[in-house]
Amino acid sequence: MIRNPVLPGFNPDPSFCRVGEDYYLATSTFEWYPGVQIFHSRDLVNWRLVARPLNRAALLDMRGNPDSCGIWAPCLSHDGTAFWLVYTDVKRLDGAFKDAHNYITRCETVDGVWSDPWYVNSSGFDPSLFHDDDGRKWFVNMRWNHRGKGSGANPAHDAFDGILLQEWSPERGLIGPVTNIFNGSPRGLTEAPHLFKREGYYYLTTAEGGTGYDHAVTLARSRDIRGPYEVHPEAHVICAAGSDGPIQRTGHGQYVETHWGRHYHSFLMGRPLPGPDGKPFCATGRESGLEEVVWRDGWLYLAAGGQVPRAAVPAPVDIVPAPRGPVRRQFSGALPDEFQWLRTPEPDRIFRMEPDALVLIGRESIGSWFEQALVARRQEDQVYTAETTVDFTPETYQQAAGLTTYYNRHKFHATLVTHEAGTGRVLVVMSCAGDWPGERLTWPAAPVPLEDGPVEVRVTVNGARQQFWWRQGGDWQALGPELDASVVSDEGGKGEHASFTGAFVGMVAFDVTGQAAEARFARFDYLPADGGA
């Protein structure tokens, strides 16, 4: 069976691509660097990270990008010769403007060195590239209207001002007229366009309803690529709105016909849990799933009926999913694949690998949008434990290093080795519980004096509850009270429509004196409950 999510943890907006008998999913990374995650599978069951293509300044520099900006909704495609990747670098989220710049890069192999980008346009976000049978390439993206009154054709939000189509070539750039080909269904907030062609029709897949619990995959078709497009008889192929199952927030995906002759559709999803206030939250962020679809009267429908995807879907081949279990890293050599950092294309400024440690170089604060020494991995499970060993000798309270559960600058918890006058080295707990505006810091525990040498720190997370622990040679001891883990989620703080990433757990160091104090981390363990939930 295909077990959803196929990409657990923060892996939203799955672009689905087939090349022969190889399958790829490309997902958004927002402010996390390097940009875009590309996964590969031969069976649709087991997926492996094979590339993060936007890995140098020429392709991506997000220093200064606000939270939940950066790389939105990539589109991965193949034209028979090479892979093409279309992506947006969003420079602004709040307010009327989005400042979304769209680019294209190319590579013969998915894990090779991708070309310097072609800049395309900035009229909106969620771009994609369609390779037609005649060799022409078509660029589509939603148009953002900052005036507050768009064409009036989108019923849910005036700023979502239609899906634009224009021809594009590497040699000439955008060519010919711009056509608004689709204004959306009554659900509105129409974005994430993808085109494909079948039996004389051009099919247009879009995401609608926003990124929360009303999200949906909408399908339309036309005999002419420029339209007009008629909407699916039921409007949406995938939509979990109003349902009460374990999979929610479904939308934003892409269709693929497999070499086995069966048909599948990717989709964005969330796995909600009850929060402390009874309201749902998605501890593992926006994830990626797959569902089987069938053709009926020229339209796609879920194979099992209805519009709500299943947690377990028949796979095209008989194969056992690879087991998930503890991930234990002793740092040496290269940074392990599961880790990323924030915004900067100059990682040597914030960390380096030594034979026996990951060394974080303290730079700006944990809330910086420019240069922040934070190296972390995704929370993939609703219940897990993470541990690390930190060796750090601060000289002032302005220097700190330790373990954090992190969403963005105003949604995190951290246990940090720092310095208190008259006491020396101490271990503290620092939280920012989603307060907005202001990002107010709280200190939920009294400082714990430390002996010289390394200290082990741990966090245990169980749904909406998390607890920090520590030890120096003895037994693990709880550090401070139980904390609200639901803060570190889309729904925390400003809420789901302003938070598009997911929870991370990892290592952080800052030195706001500007002296770049260094912290050494010998190991990092990520331990899912029962092998992964």
C-alpha positions, 0 to 999 in steps of 0.5 A, spaced: 500 500 500 501 507 499 501 510 506 499 517 506 503 521 507 508 519 502 513 525 504 511 526 512 513 532 515 514 539 512 513 537 504 508 541 501 505 543 494 507 536 491 509 537 483 509 530 480 513 528 474 514 521 471 520 520 466 520 513 463 519 508 469 522 513 474 517 518 479 519 524 482 516 529 487 518 536 488 516 540 494 516 547 497 521 549 502 520 556 503 525 560 507 529 553 508 536 552 504 537 549 499 531 550 495 526 545 493 526 538 495 526 533 490 524 525 491 525 519 487 521 513 487 520 507 482 514 504 486 510 510 488 511 507 495 518 508 497 521 515 496 528 518 497 531 525 497 535 525 491 536 533 490 535 540 493 537 544 486 537 551 488 544 550 492 548 557 490 547 564 490 546 565 483 539 560 483 537 563 490 539 568 496 533 569 501 537 573 506 532 578 508 526 574 506 520 574 511 517 568 515 513 563 510 516 567 504 522 564 499 520 558 495 513 557 493 510 551 489 515 549 484 514 545 478 518 539 476 517 537 468 521 533 463 521 535 456 524 528 453 531 531 454 532 535 460 529 536 467 526 543 468 524 546 474 520 553 475 520 556 482 518 563 485 522 566 490 517 571 494 520 577 498 514 579 501 507 576 505 504 581 509 500 587 506 497 588 499 503 586 495 507 579 494 513 581 490 514 574 487 519 573 482 519 567 478 525 563 475 526 557 471 532 552 471 534 546 467 539 540 468 540 534 464 540 529 470 535 531 476 541 530 481 546 534 477 548 542 477 542 546 475 543 552 470 543 559 472 536 561 472 532 564 467 528 570 470 521 570 467 516 575 470 513 577 477 506 578 476 504 572 481 506 566 484 505 558 483 508 558 476 509 552 472 511 550 465 508 545 460 511 542 454 506 541 448 506 536 443 509 541 438 515 543 442 512 549 444 513 551 452 507 555 455 508 558 462 502 559 467 502 562 473 496 566 478 496 573 477 496 577 484 492 584 484 494 588 490 489 594 489 484 590 493 479 589 487 481 585 481 477 582 475 471 581 480 471 574 477 474 570 483 468 570 488 473 569 494 478 573 494 479 579 489 487 579 489 487 572 486 486 575 479 486 569 474 491 564 471 495 567 466 498 563 460 504 565 455 508 562 451 516 562 453 522 559 450 529 559 453 532 563 447 526 569 447 523 569 454 516 570 454 513 571 447 506 573 444 500 575 448 498 574 455 491 570 456 487 570 462 485 562 461 481 561 468 478 565 473 476 559 478 470 555 481 466 558 486 470 556 491 475 561 489 482 563 491 485 560 485 492 558 484 497 553 483 496 551 475 498 545 472 497 543 465 497 536 461 494 534 455 490 528 454 485 525 448 485 532 445 483 536 451 488 541 455 486 539 462 488 545 467 489 543 475 489 548 480 488 549 487 483 553 491 480 554 497 486 557 501 491 553 504 487 551 510 481 546 511 477 548 505 483 547 500 481 543 494 484 540 487 480 543 482 480 541 474 478 544 468 479 542 461 479 546 454 480 544 446 484 550 446 490 551 450 487 559 451 481 556 453 475 557 454 475 552 460 469 548 463 470 546 470 469 539 472 462 536 473 463 536 481 468 542 481 473 538 485 477 532 484 480 532 491 477 536 497 476 534 505 472 540 507 467 538 511 469 531 513 472 528 519 477 523 517 485 523 519 487 527 512 485 534 512 487 540 508 487 537 501 489 540 495 495 543 490 497 537 486 498 534 479 496 528 475 501 522 472 499 516 468 504 511 470 507 506 466 503 501 469 497 504 466 494 506 472 493 513 474 495 517 480 494 524 483 499 528 488 496 532 493 498 537 499 495 534 506 495 535 513 494 530 519 490 534 525 491 533 532 487 536 538 490 542 541 490 544 548 484 549 547 480 543 543 482 546 536 485 542 531 493 543 529 497 539 524 504 538 528 507 535 522 505 541 518 503 541 510 505 534 507 504 530 501 500 524 499 498 520 493 491 517 491 489 513 485 484 516 480 480 514 474 478 517 468 470 517 467 467 521 461 473 525 460 474 527 467 478 525 473 475 522 479 478 518 485 478 511 484 475 509 491 469 515 490 468 521 493 473 527 494 477 525 500 483 521 499 485 515 503 490 514 508 492 507 505 492 507 497 493 500 493 500 501 490 501 499 482 506 494 484 506 489 490 512 491 495 513 492 502 514 499 505 521 500 507 521 501 515 522 507 518 526 507 525 531 511 529 536 516 526 542 517 530 547 521 527 555 522 529 557 528 526 563 527 521 564 529 514 558 532 510 552 535 513 546 529 513 541 530 508 535 531 512 538 537 515 537 544 512 538 551 514 535 558 513 535 563 508 543 564 506 547 561 500 553 562 505 553 556 510 560 557 511 558 563 515 554 559 520 556 552 520 562 547 519 563 540 519 569 537 523 571 530 524 567 529 530 562 535 531 558 540 527 560 547 529 555 552 529 558 559 529 553 564 533 551 570 528 544 574 529 538 572 533 534 566 533 529 571 530 533 573 524 531 574 517 538 574 515 544 570 518 542 565 523 546 559 525 540 554 526 541 547 523 535 543 523 530 537 520 523 536 519 518 533 525 516 527 521 512 524 527 506 526 531 510 523 537 518 523 537 524 524 541 530 528 539 537 529 543 543 532 542 550 534 545 552 541 546 559 543 548 559 551 549 562 556 553 559 563 553 561 569 556 555 573 557 547 572 556 548 574 549 551 568 547 547 562 547 546 555 544 542 549 544 536 545 542 530 548 539 523 546 536 522 551 531 517 554 526 519 561 525 521 567 529 515 568 533 513 560 534 519 556 538 521 553 544 529 552 546 533 550 551 540 553 551 546 553 554 548 561 556 551 565 561 548 568 568 553 573 572 555 571 578 553 563 576 557 562 570 554 557 565 547 555 566 541 552 562 535 555 560 528 555 557 526 560 552 520 560 548 516 565 543 509 562 544 506 565 537 505 572 540 503 577 534 506 583 534 512 583 538 514 576 539 514 576 546 519 572 549 518 568 556 522 564 560 518 558 563 524 555 567 529 557 572 536 557 570 540 550 572 547 551 573 552 547 569 558 543 570 564 544 565 564 540 559 558 538 554 551 537 556 546 533 553 539 535 552 533 532 549 526 534 547 520 529 548 514 531 543 507 528 544 502 531 540 500 538 543 505 537 549 513 537 549 518 537 555 525 539 555 530 534 559 538 535 560 543 531 563 551 531 565 553 524 566 547 522 571 540 520 569 535 525 565 532 530 569 526 534 566 527 541 565 522 546 566 514 545 565 511 541 560 510 546 554 505 547 548 507 544 542 501 546 538 505 553 538 510 550 533 505 549 527 501 552 522 495 554 526 499 557 532 501 564 532 498 568 526 494 562 524 494 557 518 493 562 512 499 566 514 504 560 516 506 555 510 512 551 513 512 546 518 515 544 525 523 543 525 527 540 531 535 542 531 541 545 533 541 553 534 547 558 536 547 565 537 551 571 539 548 578 539 555 581 541 557 580 534 563 576 536 561 569 533 562 564 539 562 557 537 558 551 539 560 544 538 554 539 537 557 532 537 551 528 535 543 528 533 538 523 534 531 523 532 527 517 535 520 516 532 515 513 537 514 506 535 518 507 528 514 512 526 507 515 526 
